[in-house]
Amino acid sequence: MSTASTTTRHHAHVPTTLGDLLIVAEDDAVVGIYFPGHTYPPAAVGEMVAETADPLIATIAIQLREYLAGDRVAFDVPLRSRGDRFSEQVWALLRDIPYGTTTTYGALAAALGNRQLVQRVGQAVGHNPLSIVVPCHRVVGADGSLTGFAGGLDRKRTLLALEEPADVRAARLF
């Protein structure tokens, strides 16, 4: 006789300066962070809970607010994503982009060994289920332009400005 494992999935809406983020948790890990109007929202989110009712959601909410206030540069909550093999490879590369820096879709494709994968890389970046924490906002176009972001370009611009190094900010004319 086999015993089926039970997965507990729940969510909360967490107010932030970028709008109410939808945080989805599954058992012992955060599995989704979505903006209002997110381009690719989750199919299922489970039972709604109060932010403070779940220790994991409460922790990521605190960390997100600290990050958005400029008081945090990294996150330390358990994360879990469930993408295909290619998407997981792209998301792993996103996790390695240092705070305050950017990279391009082409550079990510090259890191995967094939510059011809740029469009597939873009699709995987756009479907990243863990916005902010897995920093897809740090990926820009080949010419440095802001390109698609599931949370909207205004939010991407805000996140990049938040992470902009002080010396770069000071060198800007306006």
Secondary structure, DSSP 8 states (H G I E B T S, - for coil): --------EEEEEEEETTEEEEEEEETTEEEEEE-TT-SS--S---EE--GGGSHHHHHHHHHHHHHHTTS-S---S-B-----HHHHHHHHHHHTS-TT--EEHHHHHHHTT-GGGHHHHHHHHHT-SBTTTS-GGGEE-TTS-----TT-HHHHHHHHHHH--HHHHHH---
